[in-house]
């Protein structure tokens, strides 16, 4: 899922749309989009917010891939909540709306409506650090 549900994956999906000439591709068919990763990510988010069809389709595709993967995982582990973080969740409804739909559709019927998807309140970049710290604390406790 990370191949698609990451900023790099999102940009790859947009570039594929540019190569095919998909509707909305003209907003991304320039050299600056291909060379400045950080600015390109912001451009896709801004374009989606403005209704660009290619940007919305790219977010939808990323949401579908992640939603399916999370549903598969949740069907095995049955968590009460899945906490989301990272660049794509910052796109808001352009990503989260389709993600929730694909997640719910992929769940076993006994889990539907029972597993909450929430966006982390941590600042971007901090969730990975906390996860690494948790692993270090666990290893220290086991030693």
C-alpha positions as CSV (number, residue, x, y, z in Angstrom):
1,X,0.0,0.0,0.0
2,X,2.9,2.4,0.7
3,X,3.8,2.3,-3.0
4,X,0.6,4.2,-3.7
5,X,-0.4,5.7,-0.3
6,X,2.6,8.0,0.1
7,X,3.5,11.4,-1.3
8,X,5.9,9.6,-3.7
9,X,3.2,7.2,-4.8
10,X,0.7,10.1,-5.2
11,X,3.2,11.9,-7.4
12,X,3.9,8.8,-9.5
13,X,0.2,8.4,-10.0
14,X,-0.1,12.0,-11.2
15,X,2.8,11.6,-13.5
16,X,1.2,8.5,-15.1
17,X,-1.9,10.6,-15.6
18,X,0.2,13.4,-17.2
19,X,1.8,10.8,-19.6
20,X,-1.7,9.5,-20.6
21,X,-3.0,13.0,-21.0
22,X,-5.8,12.5,-18.4
23,X,-8.1,15.4,-17.6
24,X,-6.4,17.9,-15.3
25,X,-2.9,16.8,-16.5
26,X,-2.0,20.3,-17.8
27,X,-1.6,21.5,-14.2
28,X,1.4,19.2,-13.7
29,X,3.0,19.0,-17.2
30,X,6.1,21.1,-16.5
31,X,9.7,20.4,-15.4
32,X,9.3,22.0,-12.0
33,X,6.7,19.4,-11.0
34,X,9.2,16.6,-11.8
35,X,12.2,18.1,-10.0
36,X,10.9,19.6,-6.7
37,X,9.4,16.8,-4.7
38,X,8.2,18.9,-1.8
39,X,6.6,21.6,-4.0
40,X,5.0,19.0,-6.2
41,X,3.3,17.4,-3.3
42,X,1.9,20.8,-2.2
43,X,0.8,21.5,-5.8
44,X,-1.2,18.2,-6.0
45,X,-2.9,19.1,-2.6
46,X,-3.8,22.6,-3.8
47,X,-5.0,21.3,-7.1
48,X,-7.2,18.7,-5.4
49,X,-8.7,21.4,-3.2
50,X,-9.4,23.4,-6.4
51,X,-11.2,20.4,-7.9
52,X,-8.5,19.3,-10.4
53,X,-9.7,15.9,-11.7
54,X,-6.2,14.3,-12.0
55,X,-5.3,15.3,-8.4
56,X,-8.6,14.0,-7.0
57,X,-8.2,10.8,-9.0
58,X,-4.6,10.3,-7.6
59,X,-5.9,10.9,-4.0
60,X,-8.7,8.5,-4.7
61,X,-6.3,5.8,-6.0
62,X,-4.0,6.2,-3.0
63,X,-7.1,6.0,-0.7
64,X,-8.3,2.9,-2.3
65,X,-5.0,1.1,-2.0
66,X,-4.5,2.1,1.7
67,X,-8.2,1.5,2.5
68,X,-8.0,-2.1,1.2
69,X,-4.7,-2.8,3.0
70,X,-6.0,-1.4,6.3
71,X,-9.3,-3.4,5.9
72,X,-7.3,-6.6,5.4
73,X,-5.2,-5.9,8.5
74,X,-8.2,-4.9,10.6
75,X,-10.0,-8.0,9.6
76,X,-7.1,-10.0,11.2
77,X,-6.4,-7.8,14.2
78,X,-9.8,-6.2,14.9
79,X,-8.5,-3.0,16.4
80,X,-11.0,-0.4,17.8
81,X,-9.1,2.4,16.1
82,X,-6.6,3.1,13.4
83,X,-4.5,6.2,13.7
84,X,-3.5,7.9,10.5
85,X,-0.6,10.3,10.0
86,X,1.6,11.5,7.1
87,X,1.4,13.9,4.2
88,X,-1.6,12.5,2.5
89,X,-3.9,12.9,5.5
90,X,-3.2,16.6,5.3
91,X,-5.3,16.7,2.1
92,X,-8.4,16.3,4.2
93,X,-11.6,15.1,2.5
94,X,-9.8,14.6,-0.9
95,X,-8.0,11.6,0.7
96,X,-9.9,10.8,3.9
97,X,-13.4,10.6,2.3
98,X,-12.4,7.9,-0.2
99,X,-10.2,6.2,2.4
100,X,-13.1,5.7,4.8
101,X,-15.3,4.4,2.0
102,X,-12.8,1.9,0.8
103,X,-11.8,0.9,4.3
104,X,-15.5,0.2,5.3
105,X,-16.2,-1.6,2.1
106,X,-13.2,-3.9,2.5
107,X,-14.0,-4.9,6.1
108,X,-15.7,-8.1,7.1
109,X,-19.3,-7.4,7.8
110,X,-18.8,-8.1,11.5
111,X,-16.3,-5.2,11.7
112,X,-18.1,-2.6,9.7
113,X,-18.9,0.5,11.6
114,X,-16.9,-0.6,14.6
115,X,-13.3,0.5,13.7
116,X,-12.6,4.2,13.9
117,X,-10.2,5.9,11.5
118,X,-8.7,9.0,13.2
119,X,-6.0,11.5,12.2
120,X,-3.1,11.8,14.6
121,X,-2.9,15.1,16.4
122,X,0.9,14.8,16.4
123,X,2.8,17.3,14.2
124,X,3.9,15.8,10.9
125,X,7.1,13.8,11.3
126,X,6.7,13.1,15.0
127,X,4.7,9.8,14.9
128,X,7.6,7.8,13.5
129,X,9.9,9.1,16.2
130,X,7.5,8.1,18.9
131,X,7.2,4.6,17.3
132,X,10.9,4.2,17.4
133,X,11.1,5.4,21.0
134,X,8.4,2.9,22.0
135,X,10.5,0.1,20.4
136,X,13.6,1.3,22.4
137,X,11.6,1.4,25.6
138,X,10.2,-2.2,25.0
139,X,13.7,-3.5,24.3
140,X,15.1,-1.8,27.5
141,X,12.3,-3.4,29.6
142,X,13.1,-6.8,28.2
143,X,16.9,-6.5,28.9
